[in-house]
Amino acid sequence: MDPIKHMTIALKEYGVREIKGKKDNPQILKYFDLEEFKGHSYKDETAWCSAYANWVCKESDLPRSKELTARSWMDVGDETTTPKFGDVVVLWRESPESWKGHVGFFIKETEHYVYVLGGNQSNKVCIQAYPKSRVLCYRELCIEVGA
């Protein structure tokens, strides 16, 4: 995987944020404009972390989950215990057993935190720190033949 290509695309979206009120940010709606998400109506308040990750990977010709749930990324690429810049990070929300989660791209880690570039983090694309205890897995986005 060339981490520069997809992370360059992901970082170009940095700062894209939801619009409060009735209007929707067309940039966020663009993340939902993939074939697998057609047929539904989305707002910029719809949970969009996985839509953002899917859009980045589609633009980069990388494997993607093709689903809007964050935990769907637990089956994409190969699991790793030594994440590198650009790897996928899947986190739990509410509880480790819940179906809810969050997904983004690995930036760096410290002893207690993982720094993630993701969509729908404080209602925008940004880098945010999460406790390492919330990490479900890290995934390398290996390019699949015929993907």
SVG drawing of the C-alpha trace seen along z (x, -y; Angstrom):
<svg xmlns="http://www.w3.org/2000/svg" viewBox="-34 -26 38 37">
<polyline fill="none" stroke="black" stroke-width="0.4" points="0.0,0.0 1.2,-3.5 0.1,-5.4 0.8,-8.8 -2.0,-8.6 -4.9,-7.8 -3.7,-10.0 -3.1,-12.9 -6.7,-12.5 -8.0,-12.1 -6.1,-15.2 -7.4,-17.4 -10.8,-17.0 -9.4,-18.2 -11.8,-20.8 -14.9,-19.7 -17.7,-20.1 -21.4,-19.7 -23.7,-22.7 -26.0,-23.4 -29.6,-23.6 -31.6,-22.5 -28.8,-22.8 -26.3,-20.0 -22.7,-20.3 -22.5,-19.0 -18.9,-17.8 -20.2,-15.4 -23.1,-14.3 -20.4,-13.5 -19.0,-10.8 -22.4,-9.0 -22.4,-9.3 -21.0,-5.8 -22.9,-3.1 -23.3,-0.9 -25.1,-3.8 -27.5,-4.8 -31.2,-4.6 -31.3,-6.3 -31.5,-9.9 -28.6,-11.2 -28.0,-14.3 -24.8,-15.7 -26.0,-14.7 -26.1,-11.0 -23.2,-9.1 -20.6,-9.5 -17.2,-8.2 -17.5,-5.0 -18.8,-6.9 -15.8,-9.2 -13.4,-6.2 -15.1,-4.4 -14.9,-7.5 -11.2,-8.0 -10.5,-4.4 -12.6,-4.5 -10.7,-7.6 -7.4,-5.8 -8.3,-2.4 -8.0,-0.6 -10.3,2.0 -13.2,0.7 -16.0,2.0 -18.9,0.8 -21.0,0.4 -21.9,-2.5 -21.1,-0.8 -17.7,-1.5 -17.3,2.1 -17.6,3.3 -14.0,2.3 -12.9,5.1 -13.0,7.4 -11.1,5.1 -7.5,5.7 -5.2,7.5 -5.1,7.1 -1.9,5.7 -0.7,5.1 1.9,2.6 -0.1,-0.1 1.6,-2.4 0.6,-5.8 -2.5,-5.4 -3.7,-2.1 -7.4,-1.8 -8.3,-2.1 -11.6,-0.6 -12.9,-1.8 -15.8,-0.8 -18.6,-3.2 -20.7,-2.7 -19.3,0.7 -16.9,3.2 -20.0,5.5 -22.1,2.8 -22.6,2.8 -21.6,-0.9 -18.1,-2.1 -15.9,-4.6 -13.4,-4.3 -10.6,-6.4 -7.0,-6.4 -4.0,-6.0 -1.7,-9.0 0.4,-8.1 0.2,-6.7 1.5,-7.5 1.5,-5.3 -2.2,-5.9 -3.7,-7.4 -4.1,-6.7 -4.4,-9.7 -7.0,-9.2 -7.8,-11.2 -11.5,-10.6 -14.8,-12.0 -17.5,-12.8 -15.1,-13.5 -16.6,-16.5 -18.8,-16.8 -15.9,-17.4 -12.9,-15.8 -10.0,-16.2 -7.4,-14.4 -8.5,-13.4 -7.0,-11.4 -8.8,-8.3 -7.8,-6.1 -6.0,-3.0 -8.4,-1.0 -11.2,-1.8 -9.3,-0.2 -10.9,2.9 -8.3,3.5 -5.9,1.9 -6.1,3.0 -3.6,2.7 -5.2,1.8 -3.5,4.3 -4.3,3.9 -6.3,6.9 -5.8,8.3 -8.9,7.4 -10.3,5.0"/>
</svg>
